[in-house]
Amino acid sequence: LQILKEIERQKVITADSTNRPAYQKSLQEHFSDAKRNEAIILALEDGYTQARIAEHLGVSRSLVSKIVKSVYSTSDP
């Protein structure tokens, strides 16, 4: 179990070439005190996949995808 925790904290290289821990927070921490949609975005930014977030929440991956699209979509006037 300790080995798995260490693996979760390993550094990764992100798209902007910066090193950071693979996961800053666990999914439990992300969803403990935040609104669901905001927590989904924060978890994605932290490196979790939509599938893993959906599994944690007990919802479909397509629902997570729709939430992400709604947050990032901009309405055209």
Buried (B, 14 or more C-beta within 10 A) or exposed (E): EEEEEEEEEEEEEEEEEEEEEBBBBBBEBBBEEBEEEEBBBBBBEBBBEBEBBBBBBEBEBEBBBEBBEEEEEEEEE
